[in-house]
Amino acid sequence: MSKFMSVVVIALGVCVVMAGCAQNAAKPAGALGSVRLRDAAVVRREKSMVLVEDARRLWDATKFAEARDLLRQAVIVDPQNEEAALMLRIVSDKIVARDYAAIQHRTGMEVMRGDVDSAEHLVPYADLMVYPENWAEVARKR
């Protein structure tokens, strides 16, 4: 049984040359259809895994929004890919956590600015406090 190269299948932007046996040519059309469906599923799985690996590289580079976009694509390409779905949830949580930390930081900065302004208003500036020439007399009369 000699191997032969069959049709080049283009699925989801990935070109794959499918190898088959001479037996596949003699099988009924239904069997060939199921083989092609399985091959298409393998192509989707491989494409999904490539997207997950690219998302991992982006995660390492702290480019979380881009990683989330790739993981969304991976989940759409292969909804059965649990690794992509889990990583998508983790990346989304990380984005929310970073946004929350940024808000907390800004809140802290505003509180500190308010504290500084309040403290500055309590400072008695000497040039603002002008005593009259007869301050000693005024003080005795009180």
N, C-alpha and C positions, 0 to 999 in steps of 0.2 A: 504494500500500500504506500504509494508515494504521496508526499506532501505537495500541496500546490498553494499558491497565493490567490486569495479571492479578492473581491471588490474592496476598494478603499472606502471605509465608512467615515463620514464626517459627522461627528456628534459633539455638540456643545463646544465647537471651536477646536476640538482635538482630532487630529487625523490618526487613525489607527489602521494598520494593515492586519487584517484578520487572517490567521493561518487555519487551514482546515484539512481534513483528510479526504481522500477520494471517495470514501464512504458517504460523506455529507452530500455529494452530488447525486447519489442514488436514493437518498432519503426523500420521503414525501415532503410536500411544501409546508405542512404543519410543523414538522420536526425542524425544518430549516428556520421557520419563523421563531420557534422557541429558542433555538441556538442564537439567532440574531438578537432576540430580546435579552438573553443572558449576556451576550457580548456588549450590548448597549448598557446594561446595568453595570458591567465591569468598567466600562469607559466612564460612566457617571461617577462611580466610586473613586476611580483614579483621579478624575478631575477635581472631585471634592477634596481628596487627600492633598493634592497639590495646592489647592486654595488654603487648606488648613496649615500646611507648612509655611506658605507665604505669610499667613496671619501670625504664625509664631515668630517669624523674623521681625514683623512689624511690632509685635508685643515686646520683643527684646529691645527694639529701638524706641520704645514708649510712644509709638504712633497708634494709639488705641482706636481712634475713630476709623482710620484706614483698615485696621485689623477687623473691626466690627463689620465694615462693609464687605470684606472678603469672606468672613464667616457667614454672613447672611446669604451670600451667593452660594457658598458651599452647602448650606442647609437647603436652599432651593434646588440645587443640582441633585443632591442626594439626601432626601428627608430621613433616611434610615441611618445616617451617619451620626451616631450619638456623641462622638468626640467633638464634632463641629458644633452640635447643639449645646453641649456643656461649655465648650470654650466660648461660644457666643454669649452665654449667660454670664460667664466670668468676666469677659471683656466689658460687657454692658454694665455690670456692677462696678467695675473699676472706673469707668467713665463717670458714673453717678457719684462714686466716692470722691473722685478728684474734683468734680464740680462742687460738691458739698464742702470739701476742705477749702476750696478757693473762697466760697461764700463765708465760711467761718473766719478765714484770714482777713477778708475785707471787713467783716463785722468787728473783729478785734482791733483793726487799725482805726476804724471810726470811733470806737469806744475810747481808745487811747487819745485820739485827737480831741475828743470832747473833754476828757480828763485834763489834758494840757490846757485847753482854753479855760476851763473852770479854775484851775490852779493859777493861771496867769492873771485872771481877774481878781484874785485874792491878794496879789502882790501890792503892797502900799508903795507907790512910787513917790519919792521925796519931792520931785519937781511939781507934783500935783498937789502936795500938801503945803499950802502957803499960810504961814502964821501972820497974824497982824503984828504991827510994830509994838503994840502994847499988850502983847499976849500974857505977860506976867500979871498985869492988872486984871485982865479978863479972868484969868484963872483964880485969882484971889477973891473976886466978887462971887464966884459960884459957890 
